[in-house]
Every structure is written in C-alpha cells, then in structure tokens.
Amino acid sequence: MWTPLVLMCSMYVTTDCATYGGPIFKTEASCYQGMEDIGLPYLRQKFPSHIAFAKKCVYWDVKDKIDT
C-alpha cells in the first residue's frame, strides 16, 4: 500500500511546519495522482500561508506484520 506524505511550512515563521498524510492507495502512480489532484489543492486551500516543501509517496509492506 502507498501513502502520500507532504511537509507544509509557513512562509512567515520558519519553525511552523507540519506533515500530512493519507489516504492509502494501491499503486505508486495512483498515490502521486491523488496527491496532485486532491491532497495538495486541499492543503493549499486550508493553509494558504504555507508552502509544500517536500512531498512523496511511501510504500508500506505490511504483509505478515499486522499485530493481532
């Protein structure tokens, strides 16, 4: 599974940064497409004084690693 992660930082306060992630996608391509089409526009609208400094999709191999 793939999860998009974005680091957003304020244009005015250098220490005002936060990360945002999700939802889960089945492929890397759909992860990046979802981030560009939905995630980033939402974050830019919600935090207009912030810039996306870094963005990437992370692969999580959870087979045989689920706690029960």
PyMOL commands that set and color helices and strands:
alter all, ss='L'
color gray80, all
select helices_A, chain A and resi 28-46
alter helices_A, ss='H'
color red, helices_A
select strands_A, chain A and resi 2-10+17-21+50-59
alter strands_A, ss='S'
color yellow, strands_A
deselect
rebuild
show_as cartoon
